Amino acid sequence: MLNHYENIMIITPILSDDQAKKTAKEYENYLIKQNGKIVYQEHWGLKKLAYPIQKKKSGCYHLFEFLFHSHLVSDLDFKLRQDERILRFLTVKLDKYGIKYAEKRRDKLLKNDNNKL
């Protein structure tokens, strides 16, 4: 059975925006290769950090919402921990309230994007 997860990663600011997106794409491919399903993803871009991490004052944020086997989450975390391009990450299993909130957030973002057109 696949569980619903959300992952936010902070990618080092040394990389260009295209390289950061490429890094995120590698993890998207990894999830799909492991029979996971990407529900939603969002590239937030370069943001200032609240405190320095590895002497960096900013980082490139990327959000993944995905369905994944629970026994493979530790492998994903291990892979993220080993990657020097990733400053920090957090993977959280969403309960039914978290899933509802994520859906509302997505719908709100889609409405805002449609209003801009």
C-alpha positions as a Python dict, from the first residue, in 0.01 Angstrom:
ca = {
    (1, 'M'): (0, 0, 0),
    (2, 'L'): (123, 348, -84),
    (3, 'N'): (122, 617, 184),
    (4, 'H'): (94, 990, 120),
    (5, 'Y'): (410, 1191, 194),
    (6, 'E'): (536, 1544, 158),
    (7, 'N'): (902, 1637, 124),
    (8, 'I'): (1062, 1979, 126),
    (9, 'M'): (1427, 2001, 33),
    (10, 'I'): (1664, 2295, 43),
    (11, 'I'): (1915, 2277, -239),
    (12, 'T'): (2247, 2462, -212),
    (13, 'P'): (2244, 2814, -362),
    (14, 'I'): (2577, 2747, -536),
    (15, 'L'): (2379, 2576, -813),
    (16, 'S'): (2196, 2778, -1077),
    (17, 'D'): (1817, 2764, -1085),
    (18, 'D'): (1832, 2519, -1377),
    (19, 'Q'): (2078, 2295, -1191),
    (20, 'A'): (1853, 2304, -881),
    (21, 'K'): (1554, 2201, -1094),
    (22, 'K'): (1766, 1925, -1247),
    (23, 'T'): (1854, 1802, -897),
    (24, 'A'): (1484, 1795, -806),
    (25, 'K'): (1411, 1610, -1132),
    (26, 'E'): (1663, 1341, -1030),
    (27, 'Y'): (1466, 1280, -711),
    (28, 'E'): (1138, 1281, -903),
    (29, 'N'): (1281, 1010, -1131),
    (30, 'Y'): (1405, 817, -826),
    (31, 'L'): (1056, 819, -671),
    (32, 'I'): (896, 703, -996),
    (33, 'K'): (1161, 434, -1044),
    (34, 'Q'): (1079, 300, -696),
    (35, 'N'): (709, 273, -799),
    (36, 'G'): (611, 593, -622),
    (37, 'K'): (365, 843, -768),
    (38, 'I'): (417, 1218, -776),
    (39, 'V'): (95, 1389, -670),
    (40, 'Y'): (226, 1745, -690),
    (41, 'Q'): (551, 1933, -690),
    (42, 'E'): (643, 2296, -671),
    (43, 'H'): (971, 2478, -718),
    (44, 'W'): (978, 2775, -479),
    (45, 'G'): (1314, 2904, -595),
    (46, 'L'): (1583, 3087, -401),
    (47, 'K'): (1482, 3201, -51),
    (48, 'K'): (1670, 3353, 238),
    (49, 'L'): (1730, 3112, 526),
    (50, 'A'): (1634, 3198, 884),
    (51, 'Y'): (1986, 3103, 993),
    (52, 'P'): (2301, 3001, 803),
    (53, 'I'): (2339, 2635, 706),
    (54, 'Q'): (2691, 2529, 606),
    (55, 'K'): (2780, 2902, 583),
    (56, 'K'): (2502, 2955, 324),
    (57, 'K'): (2247, 3230, 386),
    (58, 'S'): (2000, 3124, 116),
    (59, 'G'): (1876, 2805, -46),
    (60, 'C'): (1661, 2684, -331),
    (61, 'Y'): (1341, 2524, -200),
    (62, 'H'): (1153, 2241, -371),
    (63, 'L'): (834, 2070, -251),
    (64, 'F'): (726, 1718, -343),
    (65, 'E'): (395, 1558, -256),
    (66, 'F'): (399, 1189, -341),
    (67, 'L'): (266, 840, -278),
    (68, 'F'): (535, 596, -171),
    (69, 'H'): (589, 265, 6),
    (70, 'S'): (665, 326, 374),
    (71, 'H'): (960, 83, 381),
    (72, 'L'): (1135, 287, 106),
    (73, 'V'): (1117, 626, 281),
    (74, 'S'): (1431, 550, 484),
    (75, 'D'): (1615, 478, 156),
    (76, 'L'): (1501, 815, 18),
    (77, 'D'): (1614, 992, 337),
    (78, 'F'): (1951, 815, 320),
    (79, 'K'): (1995, 921, -43),
    (80, 'L'): (1907, 1284, 43),
    (81, 'R'): (2142, 1282, 343),
    (82, 'Q'): (2433, 1165, 125),
    (83, 'D'): (2375, 1427, -146),
    (84, 'E'): (2605, 1727, -95),
    (85, 'R'): (2369, 1945, -300),
    (86, 'I'): (2095, 1910, -37),
    (87, 'L'): (2141, 2141, 264),
    (88, 'R'): (1832, 2022, 454),
    (89, 'F'): (1521, 1817, 390),
    (90, 'L'): (1212, 1704, 574),
    (91, 'T'): (988, 1414, 475),
    (92, 'V'): (652, 1390, 652),
    (93, 'K'): (377, 1129, 625),
    (94, 'L'): (46, 1309, 574),
    (95, 'D'): (-263, 1202, 765),
    (96, 'K'): (-614, 1267, 634),
    (97, 'Y'): (-607, 1626, 762),
    (98, 'G'): (-268, 1693, 604),
    (99, 'I'): (-394, 1554, 273),
    (100, 'K'): (-703, 1780, 287),
    (101, 'Y'): (-487, 2082, 366),
    (102, 'A'): (-249, 2001, 78),
    (103, 'E'): (-545, 1969, -160),
    (104, 'K'): (-685, 2307, -48),
    (105, 'R'): (-342, 2466, -90),
    (106, 'R'): (-307, 2323, -443),
    (107, 'D'): (-656, 2438, -541),
    (108, 'K'): (-588, 2786, -407),
    (109, 'L'): (-260, 2806, -601),
    (110, 'L'): (-429, 2685, -921),
    (111, 'K'): (-706, 2946, -881),
    (112, 'N'): (-446, 3219, -831),
    (113, 'D'): (-255, 3103, -1139),
    (114, 'N'): (-576, 3102, -1347),
    (115, 'N'): (-664, 3454, -1228),
    (116, 'K'): (-324, 3581, -1345),
    (117, 'L'): (-401, 3470, -1700),
}
